[in-house]
Amino acid sequence: MTKPRVLISDALSDTAVNIFKERGVEVDFRPELGKDKEALLAAIGEYEGLAIRSATKVTDKVLAEAAKLKVIGRAGIGVDNIDVPAATAKGIIVMNTPFGNSITTAEHAIAMLFACARQIPAADASTQAGKWEKSKFMGVEITGKTLGVIGCGNIGSVVARRAIGLSMRVVAFDPFLSPEHAADLGVEKVELEDLFRRADFITLHTPLTDRTRNIISAEAIAKMKNGVRIVNCARGGLIDEAALRAALDSGKVAGAALDVFSEEPAKENILFGAPNVVCTPHLGASTTEAQENVAIQVAEQMADYLTTGAVTNALNMPSISAEEAPRLTPFVRLAEQLGSFAGQLTETGVRRVRLEYEGVVADMNTKAMTAAALTGFLQPLLQTVNMVSAPAAAKERGIQVEEVRREQRGAYETYIRLTIATEKQERSVAGTVFADGKPRIIQIKGINMEAELSERMLYITNNDKPGFIGRIGTLLGEAGINIARMQFGRDFEGGNAIALVSVDQAVAPDLMDAINKLDNVQQVKPLVF
């Protein structure tokens, strides 16, 4: 039997190379290919596996030449350098190592906080230049100060614990952080505006998503304390760099420490040369221990898949055995869609997620379906979450996950109900799989309706009054938005109603505002599946 072949095109440790060999995988260690696109294109067609770090760019062109490729392993968490949709379309599994560098990144954030508070890099440069400018570099203590942590997941939690150990007060903003888990960490859970108002230091530990892009904006900075200091060791794009530069120049922000930038490599940046700015070249995961950990993990995961078919930390494939896949896959897809539906509509802290499986589905692999539901639910905030990491991500945030199985009681032979309990309310959505194998929504917030989810949708809650459907159709039509289908449900005549509108084009924010201002509209939100 021919051994599978893996190409390592970035710098991974010798230990990773040996793991592949020990597990019966042929491996070629060619780290120079990560910076030579043409050479990579010429070589990739011979391999079943590709192990990379951040240098190799796995574009659609590379994937087009990857005739044998089955799995891509990223030694690290970020997959910005991989065209995941293109890989998925070709049936190529994309794996990462989401937990290998948490301690290292958290420690770098603490180091950057100290460097900014005491102006260490500038003082070092001045002293080594033969100057003795003791009075110029007046710092501030961190003891007794308030640290605002934006994103209190795996890394953010480590930073919070370290800061508390340094006698700082910690306030945290994270929509998925429960009050109970916040209490366990010793942090105070707050809303974002409250964090801006109270924090002496702010540190970012959230992924870059549509919700978090430019979360530190000019408007946000205006709400902060005078003399605030900002640390970003998470992702470039979380900070409006032009707004931060203006705030540094004016003195509103007393200092900033940045390990990531909107464009990398950052050979030029508007923040370079600003007063009291500490910059490092994306060193968050750059320790010997972290590099070794993620290299070992990715080698083990890829070798297991290529030799046994086991799937771990895959971003684009459910963890389902070959035997149960044909029967289970439609329900896994349903669970993920229910989770995504709820996740896109949830904006407050989550206490509990409950999955109810009724009928035939209750005897299936509910663990896989629950993991899929959590994946869909968490993805709007944590884009790199997958079916393996989603349960751990929920646990880190103190979210209780419950499963209930029971025999058929209602009209449907089988269905799944997902209930999200937040600090303010409970909201549920239920669905089933019909004979055609396609998932359907059958109930939202107790209102019965049958709806097939599409790529782009509008979710509208409204008072059940005449003329509503016509006004929605007119607004969308005048904006050139084609309606694929509209599905409705209501609790009773004249009561509360829900509309799911499938559209062929994205709806602009100003049009969303116009719909929201219509008489009897309670809420309108765009959904993407």
N, C-alpha and C positions, 0 to 999 in steps of 0.2 A: 504494500500500500504506500502511495506517495505521501511523503510528509508535507503538511501545510507550510507555506513560506511566509515570513513576516519581514517587512522592511522597517527599520528604525531610521528615520530621516532627520531626527533631532538628537541632541546630546542627552542620552539616558545612561544610567550607571551600568557598570559591568555586571552588577548583580541581576539587573533586568535581563541582560543578554543571556546570562547563565540559566535563569529561570525558563526562558523559552527552550533552550537546548535540553535541559533536564526533563522537560515535559514533552519531548518529541516533536518540537517545532523547529524547522530550519530558520535561521535568522541572519539577515545581512545588516550590519551596522554601518550606515553611510550617512553620518550627520551633515555632510556637506550638501546633501540634496535639499535640505530645508531652505537653503538660500539660493538654489539654482533651479529655477522653475522648469527650464527646458530639459535639464537632466532628469528631473523628477517625472516629467511627462513621458520621457523615453523609457524610464525604468518601471513605472508603477504597474504596467500590465502583467508583470510576472508574479505578482504577490496576492495572497489571500488576506493578509493583514497588514495594516500600516500603523505603526506606533509613533506618536509625535508629541512635541511640546507646543510652544507658541510660535516658533519660527516658520514651520511648514504651513503653507496656505493650501488647504484642500478645497479648491474651487470646482465649479462645474466642469471646467476644462480638464482638470486632473481626474475627476470622477469619470469623465467620458472615455478616458484612456485606461481606466481600471477595470479591465474585462473580467478578472478573477476575484476582485476584492470583495470580501465578505464582512470585514469588521475594521473600523478605525478606532484606535484607543488613544485618548488624550490624557497624558500624564499631567493632571491638574483639573480644575473645575471649569474654567471658561472654554467655550467652544466657538468663540467669535471667528476663529480662523478656519472653521469647517462649514461648508454649505450643507447644513443638516437636511433641509428639504430635498435637495438634489440627491443626497446619499439615501434618504428614505425612499425616494422614487425608484432608485436602482436596487432597493432591497439590501442596502449595506447598513449594518448596525453601527451606531456611534456610541461609544462608551466614554465615560470620564471617571475621575477619581475625586468625588466631591468632598471627602473628609480628610485628605492627606496633608493639607497645609494650613489648617485652621489655626493651630497654635502659633505657627511662624508668622502668619499675617497679622494676628492679634498683637503679638509682641512688637512687630514693626510699627503698628499704629501707636502703641504706648511709647515707643522710642521717639517717634515723630512728634508726639505730644510734648515730651520733655524738651526735644530739640527746639521746638517752636516757643515754648514757655521761657526758655533760658537763652534763646538766640545763639545756640552753640555753634552752628556752622559759620556764621558771620564772625563770631568772637574768635574762633579757631583761625580763620583766614587772616584776621587782623593781627593776631598775636604772632603768627608765623611770618607775617610780613615785617616784623620788627617794631610794631606799634604796641602801645600799652594803654588801650582805650577803656579802662575799667569802668568809667562812669557812663560810657556810651551804651553799654550792653546791660541795661537794667532789666532784669527779668521779673517774672511773677511766680509765686508758689502755686502748686496745684492742690495742696492740702486744704481741705475745707471748701474747695471750689465745686461747682456743679458741672458735671459732664453730661451732655446730651448725646445719647446714642440713637442714631437713626438706622433701624434695622437690627433687631435683637435676636437673630438666629444663631447659628453655630459660632461664627466668628464674633459677632456682636456680644454674645453672652460671655465669651472668654474675656473680651475687652472690659466688659462691665465688672466682672469679678476682679480683674487685675486693678481696675480703678478704685473699687471699694477697698481693696487691700492697701491702696495708697491714700486712704482717708478722704476720698472724694465722695460727694453725693452724686448719684446717678439717676437721671430721668431718661426714659426710653420711649421712642415712638416706633411701633410696629403693629399694623392692623391685625396680625395673627398671633400676637403675644397675649396670652390670657392673664387676668389679674392674679390667678393662683401661681402661675409660673414666674410672673414678675416678683411676687412675694418670695418665692424660693430663691430667686437670684439676688434679692435685696435691692431691687430697683423700683422706682415709681413709674408706673405706666401713665403716659400723658398723651394728649393730642399734639400734633406737630406745631401748631401756633404757640402752645404753652411751652413746648421745648425751646422754640426760638426765643421766647421772651425770658426764660429763666437761665439758660445755659451760659456758663463762662467759656466752656470749650464744647465744640460739636465735632463728633466723629461719625463718619458714614460707613455703613456696613450692609448695604442693600444692593441687589442686582440693578442693572440698567434696564428699565422697561419704559413703556410709554407713560406710566404713572410717575416714575421716579426721575425721568430725564429733567435736568435743570431744577431739581428739587431745592437746590440752593440758588435762588434767583435774586435779582435786584429787589423784588418785592419781599422775598423772604428775609434778605439781609436787613432791610429797613425795620423789620420786626424784632431784630436781635438786639442784645445789649451793646452799648458802645464798648469797644475793646474786646469783643469776642474773638476767639481763635478757632480756626477750622482745620480739621484733619480729614484727608480723603485717601484711604488705602484700599478702596473698593473698586470703582470703575470710573474711567473718564466719562464725561457727559452728565454726571450727577450734579456738577457745578457749572453755572454760567460763568465761564472764565473771564469774560469782559466785565461782568458785573462785580466779580470778586476783585479784579484789578482796580476798578474804580473805588471800591470800598477800602482797599488797602491804601491807595493813594490818599484818600480823604481821612484815614485814621479810624473810620467806623469799625473796620476789622483790624485788630492789632497784629495779627499774624496768621499764616496759613502754612500747613505742611502737606505736601502733595506727592503721592507715589504714582499717580495715574493721571492721564491727560486725555483730552477729547480726541487728539490725533497722536498716535504713537508709531514709530519712535518720535519723540518730541524734540526735534532739532531746533525748532523755534516755537515760542509760545508767548502770548501776551503777558503771562505772569512772570516770565523770566526778568529779573532785575527789579521786581517790585520790593518795597520795604518789608523786611522780616518774612520772607518766603523761604521755606526749606523744600527742596525738590530732590527726589531720588528716582532712578529710572526703572520703575515698576519692580521693586525689590521685595514686595510683600511675601512671596513664596521662596525667596532666594536664601535658603539656609541649607547646609549639608543634609540635615535630618529630613527636611521637607522634600528635597529633591530625591532623596533615596526612597522615602515612603511612597511617593506617587509613582515613581518608576517601578517599584516592586509591585504595587497594586495593579497598575495597568498591564504589566507582563502576566501576572497571575490571571487576571480577568480574560485577557485575549487568548492565552494558552488554554484555559478551561473551555472557552467557547469553541475554539478550532479543533480541540481533541475530543470533547464530550458533548458539546452543544449547550452547555450551561450558560445562561445569560445573567450578568451582574452589572448594575449601574448603567444600563442602556437608556439612552435618551429617547429612542424612537422605536422601542420594541417591548411589548409586555413580557413579563416573566411567566411564560405558560409552556407546559410540556407539549411535546408533539402529539401525544395521545388525546389530550383534551382540547387542543386548539380549535378544531372545526366547530365544536359545539359551543365552546366558551367565548370565542372571539367576539361575536356580535354583542354579548352581554357586557364584556369588558369595554367595548366601544360605547355602549349605552351608559355604563357607569361613569366613564370619563367625560361624556357629554353632559351628564347630570351635574358632575362636579364642576365642569367649566361654566355651565349655566349659573350655578350658585356662586362660584368664585367671582365672576364678573359683576355680580350684583351685591356683593358683600363688601362693605367699607368700614365696618367697626370690628372691635375685638371679638374673636371667636372663642367660645367656651367649649363647645361640644359639636361633634359631627356624628350623626346616627345614620346607619345604613340598615334598611329593612328589606329583607329578601323573602318574597312570598311565592309559594307554588314551586314549580320545577326548579327554578333558579336557586332555591334555598339548599338544594342538594349538590350544587356545583362548587367549584373552587372560589368561595366568596372572598378569600384572602386576596386573590389577584384582582377581583372586582373592586374591593375596598381600596386597594392600592391605586387602582386606576381612577377611582372617584377622587381620592385625595390628590392625585397628580393633576387632574383637571381643575380641582378647586384651588390649589396653590399656585398653578402656573401663571395666572395674571400678575402675581407679585414675584414669584421665584421662577424665572423662565427656564432655568436649567434643571428643575426638579424632575424626577422620573419615578417609575413604579417601585424602584428599590429605595430611593432616598425620600420619597414623599412621606411614608409613615414616620421615619426618623425626624423629618423636618416638622411634622405636626407635633411629635412628642417634645421636641426642643422648645416649641412655643406653648407648651402646656395645654394643647388641644386634646380633649378626651375623644376617643374614637370608639363608638359602640356598634356592634353588629347584632341584628335580631333576625332570626330565621323562623319561619312558620309555614304551615300548610296553606293551600289556597283557601281564601275566604270570600273574595269578591268575584266580579265578573270576568276578570282577566286570569288566564291560566297561570301566568307568571308575571311578576313586576318587581321593580326596585324603587324604593322611596329613599331619597336623601333629605335629611333635615339638618339645617344649620342653626345652632343656638348661639346667638351673640349676646352681648351685654344688654341689648335692648329688646330683642324679640327672637322668635323662632320662625323660620321660613322653610318650607318644604317644596320639593319638586319630585315627581314620580314619572316613570317611563316603563316601557315594555318593548319587546322585539316581536314584530309580527312575522307571519309566514314567509315574507319576502326577505327576511334577514336584516331589515333596516330598523334602527332604533326610532322610537316615537316618544314624545312627551305626552302624557295622558292626564297630568294634573299639576297645577302650580298654585301654591298657597291655598289648597283646598278647593280650587275652582277647576272643574273638569273641562278638558279640551284635548283634542288630538292634533299634534303638530310634529311635522318632520323638520329637524333642524337643518339649516343651510349655512353656507360660509359666512354670509353677512345678514344680520337681522336687527330689527328694532324691537325692544321689549317696552311695551307701553301699558301702564295701569291708568285707568280712567273711570269716571262715573258713567254708568250705562245710560246715556242720553241720546236721543235721535240726532242725526247729522254728523256724528263724530267720524264715522268711516269716510264719508264724503270729503270732509275737511282735510283728513290725513292724506287721502289720495290726491287731492288737488295740490296740496303743498309739495308733495314728492314729485308729482307730474310736472309742475311748473319749474322745479329745479332740475329736471331731466333725469330723475331717479326712477328706474323701471322697477315695478313691483312684481316679483315672481309669484308670491302667494301671500294671502293674509288669513290668519287663523285667530278665532276669537273664543272667549269663554266668559261666563259671568256667574255670580253666585245666585242672583235672582233678578227679575225684571226691575230696572231702575237702580240696582245696587252697584257693587263693585265689578269691574270688568277688566280683562286682560287681553291685549292684542299682541300677536307675534307676526311681524311683517318681514318677509324675506325680500331683500333688495339686491339688485345686480351691481350697484355701485356703492362706494363708501359715502356716508352722509356727513357733510361738512358741519363743523360746530355751530355755525350761525343758523343752519337749517334745524339742527337739534334744538337750539334755543327757541326757534319759531314754533316748533311742534310743542315744546314744553309750555309755551305761553297760550296754547289753544284752550278754550273753555273746556272744563271737565277733565283735562289731563292732570293726573297726579304725579306721574313720573315717566320719563323716557330715557332709555339707555341703549347705546349700541352694543351689539354682541358679535363676536367673531368666533367661528368654529373651524 
